């Protein structure tokens, strides 16, 4: 009797752990992607090239990705916002998506 009551709870908790792992993985990939994008921007790449570098390096879905490039006198900043959809079925019924953000700044090398 107690086992039958606990199995669904334990299953949902295990699925939640899997989903958290997927979000953490995406966060790490987002950090890598924004660093790749700021490297391209630092050497003079245009905004389109930066966007391609971000999406290519992170394996991100373009429809869920926003890339913002800010060029200062000496530095360039790339900010990426990504909406990570929940991929585990039970968890996606509770939470639709998580918004992730990463920022990187680098000295300009195109001058």
Gaussian input, Z-matrix of N, CA and C with variables (Angstrom, degrees):
# hf/3-21g

backbone

0 1
 N
 C     1     B1
 C     2     B2     1     A1
 N     3     B3     2     A2     1     D1
 C     4     B4     3     A3     2     D2
 C     5     B5     4     A4     3     D3
 N     6     B6     5     A5     4     D4
 C     7     B7     6     A6     5     D5
 C     8     B8     7     A7     6     D6
 N     9     B9     8     A8     7     D7
 C    10    B10     9     A9     8     D8
 C    11    B11    10    A10     9     D9
 N    12    B12    11    A11    10    D10
 C    13    B13    12    A12    11    D11
 C    14    B14    13    A13    12    D12
 N    15    B15    14    A14    13    D13
 C    16    B16    15    A15    14    D14
 C    17    B17    16    A16    15    D15
 N    18    B18    17    A17    16    D16
 C    19    B19    18    A18    17    D17
 C    20    B20    19    A19    18    D18
 N    21    B21    20    A20    19    D19
 C    22    B22    21    A21    20    D20
 C    23    B23    22    A22    21    D21
 N    24    B24    23    A23    22    D22
 C    25    B25    24    A24    23    D23
 C    26    B26    25    A25    24    D24
 N    27    B27    26    A26    25    D25
 C    28    B28    27    A27    26    D26
 C    29    B29    28    A28    27    D27
 N    30    B30    29    A29    28    D28
 C    31    B31    30    A30    29    D29
 C    32    B32    31    A31    30    D30
 N    33    B33    32    A32    31    D31
 C    34    B34    33    A33    32    D32
 C    35    B35    34    A34    33    D33
 N    36    B36    35    A35    34    D34
 C    37    B37    36    A36    35    D35
 C    38    B38    37    A37    36    D36
 N    39    B39    38    A38    37    D37
 C    40    B40    39    A39    38    D38
 C    41    B41    40    A40    39    D39
 N    42    B42    41    A41    40    D40
 C    43    B43    42    A42    41    D41
 C    44    B44    43    A43    42    D42
 N    45    B45    44    A44    43    D43
 C    46    B46    45    A45    44    D44
 C    47    B47    46    A46    45    D45
 N    48    B48    47    A47    46    D46
 C    49    B49    48    A48    47    D47
 C    50    B50    49    A49    48    D48
 N    51    B51    50    A50    49    D49
 C    52    B52    51    A51    50    D50
 C    53    B53    52    A52    51    D51
 N    54    B54    53    A53    52    D52
 C    55    B55    54    A54    53    D53
 C    56    B56    55    A55    54    D54
 N    57    B57    56    A56    55    D55
 C    58    B58    57    A57    56    D56
 C    59    B59    58    A58    57    D57
 N    60    B60    59    A59    58    D58
 C    61    B61    60    A60    59    D59
 C    62    B62    61    A61    60    D60
 N    63    B63    62    A62    61    D61
 C    64    B64    63    A63    62    D62
 C    65    B65    64    A64    63    D63
 N    66    B66    65    A65    64    D64
 C    67    B67    66    A66    65    D65
 C    68    B68    67    A67    66    D66
 N    69    B69    68    A68    67    D67
 C    70    B70    69    A69    68    D68
 C    71    B71    70    A70    69    D69
 N    72    B72    71    A71    70    D70
 C    73    B73    72    A72    71    D71
 C    74    B74    73    A73    72    D72
 N    75    B75    74    A74    73    D73
 C    76    B76    75    A75    74    D74
 C    77    B77    76    A76    75    D75
 N    78    B78    77    A77    76    D76
 C    79    B79    78    A78    77    D77
 C    80    B80    79    A79    78    D78
 N    81    B81    80    A80    79    D79
 C    82    B82    81    A81    80    D80
 C    83    B83    82    A82    81    D81
 N    84    B84    83    A83    82    D82
 C    85    B85    84    A84    83    D83
 C    86    B86    85    A85    84    D84
 N    87    B87    86    A86    85    D85
 C    88    B88    87    A87    86    D86
 C    89    B89    88    A88    87    D87
 N    90    B90    89    A89    88    D88
 C    91    B91    90    A90    89    D89
 C    92    B92    91    A91    90    D90
 N    93    B93    92    A92    91    D91
 C    94    B94    93    A93    92    D92
 C    95    B95    94    A94    93    D93
 N    96    B96    95    A95    94    D94
 C    97    B97    96    A96    95    D95
 C    98    B98    97    A97    96    D96
 N    99    B99    98    A98    97    D97
 C   100   B100    99    A99    98    D98
 C   101   B101   100   A100    99    D99
 N   102   B102   101   A101   100   D100
 C   103   B103   102   A102   101   D101
 C   104   B104   103   A103   102   D102
 N   105   B105   104   A104   103   D103
 C   106   B106   105   A105   104   D104
 C   107   B107   106   A106   105   D105
 N   108   B108   107   A107   106   D106
 C   109   B109   108   A108   107   D107
 C   110   B110   109   A109   108   D108
 N   111   B111   110   A110   109   D109
 C   112   B112   111   A111   110   D110
 C   113   B113   112   A112   111   D111
 N   114   B114   113   A113   112   D112
 C   115   B115   114   A114   113   D113
 C   116   B116   115   A115   114   D114
 N   117   B117   116   A116   115   D115
 C   118   B118   117   A117   116   D116
 C   119   B119   118   A118   117   D117
 N   120   B120   119   A119   118   D118
 C   121   B121   120   A120   119   D119
 C   122   B122   121   A121   120   D120
 N   123   B123   122   A122   121   D121
 C   124   B124   123   A123   122   D122
 C   125   B125   124   A124   123   D123
 N   126   B126   125   A125   124   D124
 C   127   B127   126   A126   125   D125
 C   128   B128   127   A127   126   D126
 N   129   B129   128   A128   127   D127
 C   130   B130   129   A129   128   D128
 C   131   B131   130   A130   129   D129
 N   132   B132   131   A131   130   D130
 C   133   B133   132   A132   131   D131
 C   134   B134   133   A133   132   D132
 N   135   B135   134   A134   133   D133
 C   136   B136   135   A135   134   D134
 C   137   B137   136   A136   135   D135
 N   138   B138   137   A137   136   D136
 C   139   B139   138   A138   137   D137
 C   140   B140   139   A139   138   D138
 N   141   B141   140   A140   139   D139
 C   142   B142   141   A141   140   D140
 C   143   B143   142   A142   141   D141
 N   144   B144   143   A143   142   D142
 C   145   B145   144   A144   143   D143
 C   146   B146   145   A145   144   D144
 N   147   B147   146   A146   145   D145
 C   148   B148   147   A147   146   D146
 C   149   B149   148   A148   147   D147
 N   150   B150   149   A149   148   D148
 C   151   B151   150   A150   149   D149
 C   152   B152   151   A151   150   D150
 N   153   B153   152   A152   151   D151
 C   154   B154   153   A153   152   D152
 C   155   B155   154   A154   153   D153
 N   156   B156   155   A155   154   D154
 C   157   B157   156   A156   155   D155
 C   158   B158   157   A157   156   D156
 N   159   B159   158   A158   157   D157
 C   160   B160   159   A159   158   D158
 C   161   B161   160   A160   159   D159
 N   162   B162   161   A161   160   D160
 C   163   B163   162   A162   161   D161
 C   164   B164   163   A163   162   D162
 N   165   B165   164   A164   163   D163
 C   166   B166   165   A165   164   D164
 C   167   B167   166   A166   165   D165
 N   168   B168   167   A167   166   D166
 C   169   B169   168   A168   167   D167
 C   170   B170   169   A169   168   D168
 N   171   B171   170   A170   169   D169
 C   172   B172   171   A171   170   D170
 C   173   B173   172   A172   171   D171
 N   174   B174   173   A173   172   D172
 C   175   B175   174   A174   173   D173
 C   176   B176   175   A175   174   D174
 N   177   B177   176   A176   175   D175
 C   178   B178   177   A177   176   D176
 C   179   B179   178   A178   177   D177
 N   180   B180   179   A179   178   D178
 C   181   B181   180   A180   179   D179
 C   182   B182   181   A181   180   D180
 N   183   B183   182   A182   181   D181
 C   184   B184   183   A183   182   D182
 C   185   B185   184   A184   183   D183
 N   186   B186   185   A185   184   D184
 C   187   B187   186   A186   185   D185
 C   188   B188   187   A187   186   D186
 N   189   B189   188   A188   187   D187
 C   190   B190   189   A189   188   D188
 C   191   B191   190   A190   189   D189
 N   192   B192   191   A191   190   D190
 C   193   B193   192   A192   191   D191
 C   194   B194   193   A193   192   D192
 N   195   B195   194   A194   193   D193
 C   196   B196   195   A195   194   D194
 C   197   B197   196   A196   195   D195
 N   198   B198   197   A197   196   D196
 C   199   B199   198   A198   197   D197
 C   200   B200   199   A199   198   D198
 N   201   B201   200   A200   199   D199
 C   202   B202   201   A201   200   D200
 C   203   B203   202   A202   201   D201
 N   204   B204   203   A203   202   D202
 C   205   B205   204   A204   203   D203
 C   206   B206   205   A205   204   D204
 N   207   B207   206   A206   205   D205
 C   208   B208   207   A207   206   D206
 C   209   B209   208   A208   207   D207
 N   210   B210   209   A209   208   D208
 C   211   B211   210   A210   209   D209
 C   212   B212   211   A211   210   D210
 N   213   B213   212   A212   211   D211
 C   214   B214   213   A213   212   D212
 C   215   B215   214   A214   213   D213
 N   216   B216   215   A215   214   D214
 C   217   B217   216   A216   215   D215
 C   218   B218   217   A217   216   D216
 N   219   B219   218   A218   217   D217
 C   220   B220   219   A219   218   D218
 C   221   B221   220   A220   219   D219
 N   222   B222   221   A221   220   D220
 C   223   B223   222   A222   221   D221
 C   224   B224   223   A223   222   D222
 N   225   B225   224   A224   223   D223
 C   226   B226   225   A225   224   D224
 C   227   B227   226   A226   225   D225
 N   228   B228   227   A227   226   D226
 C   229   B229   228   A228   227   D227
 C   230   B230   229   A229   228   D228
 N   231   B231   230   A230   229   D229
 C   232   B232   231   A231   230   D230
 C   233   B233   232   A232   231   D231
 N   234   B234   233   A233   232   D232
 C   235   B235   234   A234   233   D233
 C   236   B236   235   A235   234   D234
 N   237   B237   236   A236   235   D235
 C   238   B238   237   A237   236   D236
 C   239   B239   238   A238   237   D237
 N   240   B240   239   A239   238   D238
 C   241   B241   240   A240   239   D239
 C   242   B242   241   A241   240   D240
 N   243   B243   242   A242   241   D241
 C   244   B244   243   A243   242   D242
 C   245   B245   244   A244   243   D243
 N   246   B246   245   A245   244   D244
 C   247   B247   246   A246   245   D245
 C   248   B248   247   A247   246   D246
 N   249   B249   248   A248   247   D247
 C   250   B250   249   A249   248   D248
 C   251   B251   250   A250   249   D249
 N   252   B252   251   A251   250   D250
 C   253   B253   252   A252   251   D251
 C   254   B254   253   A253   252   D252
 N   255   B255   254   A254   253   D253
 C   256   B256   255   A255   254   D254
 C   257   B257   256   A256   255   D255
 N   258   B258   257   A257   256   D256
 C   259   B259   258   A258   257   D257
 C   260   B260   259   A259   258   D258
 N   261   B261   260   A260   259   D259
 C   262   B262   261   A261   260   D260
 C   263   B263   262   A262   261   D261
 N   264   B264   263   A263   262   D262
 C   265   B265   264   A264   263   D263
 C   266   B266   265   A265   264   D264
 N   267   B267   266   A266   265   D265
 C   268   B268   267   A267   266   D266
 C   269   B269   268   A268   267   D267
 N   270   B270   269   A269   268   D268
 C   271   B271   270   A270   269   D269
 C   272   B272   271   A271   270   D270
 N   273   B273   272   A272   271   D271
 C   274   B274   273   A273   272   D272
 C   275   B275   274   A274   273   D273
 N   276   B276   275   A275   274   D274
 C   277   B277   276   A276   275   D275
 C   278   B278   277   A277   276   D276
 N   279   B279   278   A278   277   D277
 C   280   B280   279   A279   278   D278
 C   281   B281   280   A280   279   D279
 N   282   B282   281   A281   280   D280
 C   283   B283   282   A282   281   D281
 C   284   B284   283   A283   282   D282
 N   285   B285   284   A284   283   D283
 C   286   B286   285   A285   284   D284
 C   287   B287   286   A286   285   D285
 N   288   B288   287   A287   286   D286
 C   289   B289   288   A288   287   D287
 C   290   B290   289   A289   288   D288
 N   291   B291   290   A290   289   D289
 C   292   B292   291   A291   290   D290
 C   293   B293   292   A292   291   D291
 N   294   B294   293   A293   292   D292
 C   295   B295   294   A294   293   D293
 C   296   B296   295   A295   294   D294
 N   297   B297   296   A296   295   D295
 C   298   B298   297   A297   296   D296
 C   299   B299   298   A298   297   D297
 N   300   B300   299   A299   298   D298
 C   301   B301   300   A300   299   D299
 C   302   B302   301   A301   300   D300
 N   303   B303   302   A302   301   D301
 C   304   B304   303   A303   302   D302
 C   305   B305   304   A304   303   D303
 N   306   B306   305   A305   304   D304
 C   307   B307   306   A306   305   D305
 C   308   B308   307   A307   306   D306
 N   309   B309   308   A308   307   D307
 C   310   B310   309   A309   308   D308
 C   311   B311   310   A310   309   D309
 N   312   B312   311   A311   310   D310
 C   313   B313   312   A312   311   D311
 C   314   B314   313   A313   312   D312
 N   315   B315   314   A314   313   D313
 C   316   B316   315   A315   314   D314
 C   317   B317   316   A316   315   D315
 N   318   B318   317   A317   316   D316
 C   319   B319   318   A318   317   D317
 C   320   B320   319   A319   318   D318
 N   321   B321   320   A320   319   D319
 C   322   B322   321   A321   320   D320
 C   323   B323   322   A322   321   D321
 N   324   B324   323   A323   322   D322
 C   325   B325   324   A324   323   D323
 C   326   B326   325   A325   324   D324
 N   327   B327   326   A326   325   D325
 C   328   B328   327   A327   326   D326
 C   329   B329   328   A328   327   D327
 N   330   B330   329   A329   328   D328
 C   331   B331   330   A330   329   D329
 C   332   B332   331   A331   330   D330

   B1=1.4526
   B2=1.5351
   B3=1.3349
   B4=1.4591
   B5=1.5228
   B6=1.3120
   B7=1.4577
   B8=1.5267
   B9=1.3149
   B10=1.4631
   B11=1.5295
   B12=1.3086
   B13=1.4598
   B14=1.5264
   B15=1.3117
   B16=1.4624
   B17=1.5313
   B18=1.3164
   B19=1.4670
   B20=1.5351
   B21=1.3307
   B22=1.4708
   B23=1.5319
   B24=1.3157
   B25=1.4580
   B26=1.5260
   B27=1.3197
   B28=1.4629
   B29=1.5338
   B30=1.3194
   B31=1.4693
   B32=1.5315
   B33=1.3239
   B34=1.4657
   B35=1.5230
   B36=1.3208
   B37=1.4617
   B38=1.5251
   B39=1.3285
   B40=1.4675
   B41=1.5310
   B42=1.3245
   B43=1.4639
   B44=1.5291
   B45=1.3279
   B46=1.4661
   B47=1.5251
   B48=1.3197
   B49=1.4686
   B50=1.5310
   B51=1.3208
   B52=1.4654
   B53=1.5307
   B54=1.3249
   B55=1.4680
   B56=1.5223
   B57=1.3156
   B58=1.4684
   B59=1.5265
   B60=1.3190
   B61=1.4634
   B62=1.5193
   B63=1.3202
   B64=1.4664
   B65=1.5299
   B66=1.3260
   B67=1.4702
   B68=1.5258
   B69=1.3268
   B70=1.4692
   B71=1.5295
   B72=1.3199
   B73=1.4657
   B74=1.5296
   B75=1.3158
   B76=1.4621
   B77=1.5187
   B78=1.3220
   B79=1.4727
   B80=1.5296
   B81=1.3266
   B82=1.4663
   B83=1.5304
   B84=1.3232
   B85=1.4625
   B86=1.5324
   B87=1.3270
   B88=1.4590
   B89=1.5261
   B90=1.3228
   B91=1.4651
   B92=1.5273
   B93=1.3204
   B94=1.4687
   B95=1.5338
   B96=1.3198
   B97=1.4613
   B98=1.5224
   B99=1.3297
   B100=1.4652
   B101=1.5280
   B102=1.3191
   B103=1.4715
   B104=1.5258
   B105=1.3247
   B106=1.4661
   B107=1.5240
   B108=1.3169
   B109=1.4570
   B110=1.5129
   B111=1.3306
   B112=1.4631
   B113=1.5272
   B114=1.3348
   B115=1.4676
   B116=1.5311
   B117=1.3296
   B118=1.4683
   B119=1.5287
   B120=1.3243
   B121=1.4649
   B122=1.5235
   B123=1.3224
   B124=1.4688
   B125=1.5218
   B126=1.3237
   B127=1.4658
   B128=1.5272
   B129=1.3343
   B130=1.4550
   B131=1.5061
   B132=1.3192
   B133=1.4586
   B134=1.5178
   B135=1.3384
   B136=1.4614
   B137=1.5322
   B138=1.3347
   B139=1.4627
   B140=1.5290
   B141=1.3280
   B142=1.4639
   B143=1.5218
   B144=1.3211
   B145=1.4666
   B146=1.5217
   B147=1.3261
   B148=1.4633
   B149=1.5256
   B150=1.3226
   B151=1.4638
   B152=1.5150
   B153=1.3243
   B154=1.4682
   B155=1.5254
   B156=1.3232
   B157=1.4676
   B158=1.5198
   B159=1.3243
   B160=1.4666
   B161=1.5202
   B162=1.3032
   B163=1.4662
   B164=1.5206
   B165=1.3282
   B166=1.4600
   B167=1.5126
   B168=1.3260
   B169=1.4667
   B170=1.5158
   B171=1.3198
   B172=1.4608
   B173=1.5081
   B174=1.3254
   B175=1.4566
   B176=1.5258
   B177=1.3271
   B178=1.4574
   B179=1.5225
   B180=1.3215
   B181=1.4592
   B182=1.5338
   B183=1.3286
   B184=1.4667
   B185=1.5335
   B186=1.3234
   B187=1.4633
   B188=1.5250
   B189=1.3261
   B190=1.4663
   B191=1.5252
   B192=1.3347
   B193=1.4636
   B194=1.5255
   B195=1.3297
   B196=1.4691
   B197=1.5192
   B198=1.3180
   B199=1.4614
   B200=1.5242
   B201=1.3276
   B202=1.4635
   B203=1.5241
   B204=1.3187
   B205=1.4634
   B206=1.5249
   B207=1.3355
   B208=1.4617
   B209=1.5178
   B210=1.3250
   B211=1.4632
   B212=1.5228
   B213=1.3198
   B214=1.4586
   B215=1.5133
   B216=1.3224
   B217=1.4635
   B218=1.5244
   B219=1.3265
   B220=1.4665
   B221=1.5214
   B222=1.3230
   B223=1.4605
   B224=1.5167
   B225=1.3037
   B226=1.4589
   B227=1.5270
   B228=1.3220
   B229=1.4556
   B230=1.5190
   B231=1.3199
   B232=1.4609
   B233=1.5208
   B234=1.3208
   B235=1.4558
   B236=1.5242
   B237=1.3275
   B238=1.4580
   B239=1.5213
   B240=1.3210
   B241=1.4579
   B242=1.5237
   B243=1.3246
   B244=1.4645
   B245=1.5179
   B246=1.2989
   B247=1.4695
   B248=1.5238
   B249=1.3240
   B250=1.4688
   B251=1.5275
   B252=1.3421
   B253=1.4666
   B254=1.5288
   B255=1.2976
   B256=1.4631
   B257=1.5261
   B258=1.3217
   B259=1.4636
   B260=1.5176
   B261=1.3219
   B262=1.4630
   B263=1.5266
   B264=1.3418
   B265=1.4655
   B266=1.5340
   B267=1.2926
   B268=1.4681
   B269=1.5229
   B270=1.3137
   B271=1.4610
   B272=1.5262
   B273=1.3255
   B274=1.4663
   B275=1.5205
   B276=1.3195
   B277=1.4562
   B278=1.5162
   B279=1.3248
   B280=1.4655
   B281=1.5243
   B282=1.3410
   B283=1.4661
   B284=1.5212
   B285=1.3158
   B286=1.4636
   B287=1.5239
   B288=1.3393
   B289=1.4663
   B290=1.5218
   B291=1.3332
   B292=1.4635
   B293=1.5236
   B294=1.3254
   B295=1.4627
   B296=1.5236
   B297=1.3330
   B298=1.4611
   B299=1.5256
   B300=1.3233
   B301=1.4595
   B302=1.5213
   B303=1.3216
   B304=1.4657
   B305=1.5268
   B306=1.3262
   B307=1.4641
   B308=1.5237
   B309=1.3344
   B310=1.4644
   B311=1.5244
   B312=1.3163
   B313=1.4679
   B314=1.5245
   B315=1.3342
   B316=1.4543
   B317=1.5275
   B318=1.3033
   B319=1.4654
   B320=1.5230
   B321=1.3180
   B322=1.4640
   B323=1.5208
   B324=1.3289
   B325=1.4601
   B326=1.5240
   B327=1.3162
   B328=1.4620
   B329=1.5216
   B330=1.2947
   B331=1.4749
   B332=1.4909
   A1=111.06
   A2=117.29
   A3=120.00
   A4=111.12
   A5=116.78
   A6=121.02
   A7=110.35
   A8=116.62
   A9=121.36
   A10=111.55
   A11=117.34
   A12=120.69
   A13=112.03
   A14=116.63
   A15=120.87
   A16=113.68
   A17=117.99
   A18=121.08
   A19=112.31
   A20=120.55
   A21=118.45
   A22=113.02
   A23=117.10
   A24=120.50
   A25=111.34
   A26=116.56
   A27=120.76
   A28=110.44
   A29=117.16
   A30=120.57
   A31=110.80
   A32=117.63
   A33=120.86
   A34=110.36
   A35=117.50
   A36=120.41
   A37=111.47
   A38=117.11
   A39=120.26
   A40=110.87
   A41=117.06
   A42=120.36
   A43=111.01
   A44=116.71
   A45=120.30
   A46=110.64
   A47=117.23
   A48=120.88
   A49=110.09
   A50=116.85
   A51=120.54
   A52=110.05
   A53=117.27
   A54=120.38
   A55=111.51
   A56=117.76
   A57=120.49
   A58=109.81
   A59=117.16
   A60=120.61
   A61=112.14
   A62=117.13
   A63=120.63
   A64=111.75
   A65=116.65
   A66=120.14
   A67=110.42
   A68=116.97
   A69=120.22
   A70=110.03
   A71=116.97
   A72=120.80
   A73=110.55
   A74=117.02
   A75=120.56
   A76=110.93
   A77=117.30
   A78=121.39
   A79=110.87
   A80=116.66
   A81=120.66
   A82=109.89
   A83=116.93
   A84=120.61
   A85=111.08
   A86=117.21
   A87=121.19
   A88=110.88
   A89=116.56
   A90=120.83
   A91=110.53
   A92=116.57
   A93=120.91
   A94=110.53
   A95=116.49
   A96=120.94
   A97=111.89
   A98=117.10
   A99=119.38
   A100=110.48
   A101=117.55
   A102=120.08
   A103=110.84
   A104=116.80
   A105=119.87
   A106=110.91
   A107=116.08
   A108=120.27
   A109=112.94
   A110=117.12
   A111=119.53
   A112=110.85
   A113=117.95
   A114=120.23
   A115=110.55
   A116=115.77
   A117=120.16
   A118=110.20
   A119=116.76
   A120=120.55
   A121=111.51
   A122=117.75
   A123=121.59
   A124=112.42
   A125=117.19
   A126=119.79
   A127=112.45
   A128=116.27
   A129=119.52
   A130=116.35
   A131=118.45
   A132=120.16
   A133=111.64
   A134=116.16
   A135=119.25
   A136=110.24
   A137=116.15
   A138=120.65
   A139=112.58
   A140=117.15
   A141=120.45
   A142=110.67
   A143=117.29
   A144=121.12
   A145=110.90
   A146=116.65
   A147=120.45
   A148=109.78
   A149=116.90
   A150=120.89
   A151=112.32
   A152=116.66
   A153=120.41
   A154=111.02
   A155=117.04
   A156=120.53
   A157=111.00
   A158=116.64
   A159=120.83
   A160=110.46
   A161=117.21
   A162=120.72
   A163=110.86
   A164=117.17
   A165=120.31
   A166=113.36
   A167=117.06
   A168=120.19
   A169=112.23
   A170=116.95
   A171=119.42
   A172=114.38
   A173=117.18
   A174=118.75
   A175=111.13
   A176=115.97
   A177=121.45
   A178=110.70
   A179=115.99
   A180=121.79
   A181=107.46
   A182=118.35
   A183=120.46
   A184=114.00
   A185=117.68
   A186=120.64
   A187=112.62
   A188=117.77
   A189=121.97
   A190=112.13
   A191=117.47
   A192=121.31
   A193=111.04
   A194=115.91
   A195=123.07
   A196=107.90
   A197=117.57
   A198=121.86
   A199=108.28
   A200=115.96
   A201=121.47
   A202=108.67
   A203=116.61
   A204=122.55
   A205=108.40
   A206=115.90
   A207=121.61
   A208=108.16
   A209=116.07
   A210=120.77
   A211=109.49
   A212=115.70
   A213=121.35
   A214=109.50
   A215=116.33
   A216=120.63
   A217=111.37
   A218=116.89
   A219=121.07
   A220=114.15
   A221=117.52
   A222=120.05
   A223=110.54
   A224=114.80
   A225=122.07
   A226=106.95
   A227=115.80
   A228=121.63
   A229=108.63
   A230=115.81
   A231=121.29
   A232=107.34
   A233=115.13
   A234=121.86
   A235=107.74
   A236=116.04
   A237=120.89
   A238=108.56
   A239=115.09
   A240=121.43
   A241=107.33
   A242=115.61
   A243=120.75
   A244=109.21
   A245=116.15
   A246=121.81
   A247=107.65
   A248=115.56
   A249=121.98
   A250=109.52
   A251=117.61
   A252=119.25
   A253=110.41
   A254=115.54
   A255=120.01
   A256=107.92
   A257=116.54
   A258=120.75
   A259=113.31
   A260=117.47
   A261=120.82
   A262=107.25
   A263=117.91
   A264=121.16
   A265=115.51
   A266=119.07
   A267=120.50
   A268=110.48
   A269=116.80
   A270=121.27
   A271=110.69
   A272=117.77
   A273=120.14
   A274=111.73
   A275=117.50
   A276=120.48
   A277=112.33
   A278=116.57
   A279=121.58
   A280=112.19
   A281=116.20
   A282=122.18
   A283=107.32
   A284=116.75
   A285=120.97
   A286=112.30
   A287=116.59
   A288=120.95
   A289=109.45
   A290=114.97
   A291=122.05
   A292=107.26
   A293=116.17
   A294=120.90
   A295=109.52
   A296=115.94
   A297=122.24
   A298=108.62
   A299=115.75
   A300=120.44
   A301=109.49
   A302=115.97
   A303=121.47
   A304=108.41
   A305=115.24
   A306=121.66
   A307=108.27
   A308=116.40
   A309=121.31
   A310=108.43
   A311=114.93
   A312=121.54
   A313=107.72
   A314=115.59
   A315=120.11
   A316=108.83
   A317=115.68
   A318=121.05
   A319=109.36
   A320=116.10
   A321=120.67
   A322=110.14
   A323=115.99
   A324=121.77
   A325=111.52
   A326=117.01
   A327=120.63
   A328=112.68
   A329=117.69
   A330=121.15
   A331=111.20
   D1=-51.60
   D2=-179.38
   D3=-65.17
   D4=-35.69
   D5=179.20
   D6=-61.89
   D7=-43.07
   D8=-179.41
   D9=-64.45
   D10=-29.50
   D11=178.32
   D12=-79.31
   D13=-30.76
   D14=-175.71
   D15=-84.84
   D16=-27.77
   D17=-175.95
   D18=-57.48
   D19=-48.42
   D20=179.16
   D21=-62.36
   D22=-38.87
   D23=179.10
   D24=-64.43
   D25=-45.47
   D26=178.85
   D27=-64.87
   D28=-38.92
   D29=179.16
   D30=-63.34
   D31=-43.85
   D32=178.97
   D33=-64.65
   D34=-40.88
   D35=177.90
   D36=-63.11
   D37=-40.65
   D38=178.18
   D39=-64.89
   D40=-40.67
   D41=177.71
   D42=-65.30
   D43=-36.43
   D44=177.33
   D45=-64.41
   D46=-39.62
   D47=178.06
   D48=-63.62
   D49=-41.48
   D50=177.73
   D51=-61.98
   D52=-44.25
   D53=-179.75
   D54=-64.53
   D55=-40.66
   D56=177.17
   D57=-61.37
   D58=-40.47
   D59=176.75
   D60=-61.10
   D61=-40.21
   D62=177.90
   D63=-65.74
   D64=-39.00
   D65=178.70
   D66=-67.52
   D67=-41.49
   D68=178.36
   D69=-62.84
   D70=-41.60
   D71=177.40
   D72=-60.03
   D73=-44.97
   D74=178.79
   D75=-63.22
   D76=-37.53
   D77=178.79
   D78=-63.11
   D79=-41.74
   D80=177.92
   D81=-65.00
   D82=-43.12
   D83=178.78
   D84=-65.42
   D85=-34.62
   D86=177.85
   D87=-65.48
   D88=-40.69
   D89=176.83
   D90=-62.28
   D91=-43.87
   D92=177.05
   D93=-62.40
   D94=-41.60
   D95=-177.80
   D96=-65.44
   D97=-42.13
   D98=-178.75
   D99=-68.48
   D100=-33.33
   D101=176.02
   D102=-66.42
   D103=-40.17
   D104=177.18
   D105=-64.67
   D106=-40.10
   D107=178.96
   D108=-64.89
   D109=-40.97
   D110=-179.04
   D111=-70.55
   D112=-28.84
   D113=174.84
   D114=-63.88
   D115=-44.18
   D116=178.86
   D117=-63.91
   D118=-42.55
   D119=-179.99
   D120=-66.42
   D121=-35.29
   D122=-177.35
   D123=-66.25
   D124=-30.01
   D125=-179.90
   D126=-94.64
   D127=10.21
   D128=172.94
   D129=103.80
   D130=9.14
   D131=178.32
   D132=-66.47
   D133=146.21
   D134=178.50
   D135=-77.98
   D136=175.14
   D137=-175.23
   D138=-61.79
   D139=-34.97
   D140=178.47
   D141=-65.36
   D142=-43.47
   D143=178.40
   D144=-63.91
   D145=-37.97
   D146=177.90
   D147=-64.30
   D148=-44.71
   D149=178.51
   D150=-60.48
   D151=-42.68
   D152=177.71
   D153=-64.28
   D154=-39.57
   D155=178.87
   D156=-64.61
   D157=-41.37
   D158=179.92
   D159=-64.19
   D160=-49.83
   D161=-176.72
   D162=-67.71
   D163=-39.86
   D164=179.85
   D165=-67.78
   D166=-40.89
   D167=-177.19
   D168=-73.92
   D169=-31.64
   D170=-175.52
   D171=-96.89
   D172=-9.68
   D173=-176.10
   D174=63.67
   D175=34.87
   D176=-175.19
   D177=-87.60
   D178=154.22
   D179=176.15
   D180=-81.74
   D181=119.86
   D182=-175.05
   D183=-56.91
   D184=-34.74
   D185=-177.95
   D186=-65.82
   D187=-22.99
   D188=-178.12
   D189=-103.29
   D190=8.38
   D191=-172.13
   D192=-115.14
   D193=133.87
   D194=173.33
   D195=-121.55
   D196=125.87
   D197=179.68
   D198=-117.91
   D199=129.22
   D200=178.19
   D201=-124.20
   D202=125.96
   D203=-179.69
   D204=-112.69
   D205=128.14
   D206=177.48
   D207=-122.99
   D208=119.20
   D209=-179.92
   D210=-103.75
   D211=122.24
   D212=174.63
   D213=-100.94
   D214=-170.89
   D215=-179.97
   D216=-65.91
   D217=-42.53
   D218=-176.17
   D219=-116.89
   D220=-18.25
   D221=-175.69
   D222=-127.91
   D223=163.14
   D224=172.96
   D225=-128.93
   D226=139.67
   D227=-179.23
   D228=-122.31
   D229=134.36
   D230=175.33
   D231=-119.81
   D232=127.75
   D233=178.56
   D234=-120.23
   D235=129.42
   D236=-178.89
   D237=-122.39
   D238=129.19
   D239=173.58
   D240=-114.17
   D241=134.14
   D242=-175.81
   D243=-136.22
   D244=132.08
   D245=177.69
   D246=-98.99
   D247=106.83
   D248=-177.57
   D249=-89.59
   D250=111.37
   D251=178.00
   D252=-73.22
   D253=148.00
   D254=176.43
   D255=-74.05
   D256=129.54
   D257=-174.73
   D258=-103.91
   D259=-12.83
   D260=178.95
   D261=-88.92
   D262=123.33
   D263=-170.75
   D264=-53.02
   D265=-48.49
   D266=-176.76
   D267=-65.99
   D268=-40.84
   D269=-178.52
   D270=-70.47
   D271=-35.79
   D272=179.96
   D273=-65.58
   D274=-21.39
   D275=174.00
   D276=-72.80
   D277=-24.56
   D278=-179.33
   D279=-92.95
   D280=-41.73
   D281=-177.98
   D282=-130.36
   D283=128.08
   D284=-176.94
   D285=-73.57
   D286=-50.84
   D287=-176.25
   D288=-161.36
   D289=166.00
   D290=177.20
   D291=-123.05
   D292=134.08
   D293=177.31
   D294=-91.10
   D295=124.13
   D296=179.14
   D297=-114.39
   D298=152.08
   D299=-179.23
   D300=-144.72
   D301=142.19
   D302=176.07
   D303=-141.58
   D304=144.73
   D305=-179.20
   D306=-132.24
   D307=139.19
   D308=174.60
   D309=-137.89
   D310=144.74
   D311=-179.97
   D312=-129.44
   D313=141.66
   D314=-179.56
   D315=-147.04
   D316=152.46
   D317=176.57
   D318=-69.18
   D319=139.04
   D320=179.36
   D321=-70.94
   D322=137.79
   D323=178.90
   D324=-116.83
   D325=5.00
   D326=-175.83
   D327=-92.03
   D328=9.89
   D329=-178.11
   D330=-112.98

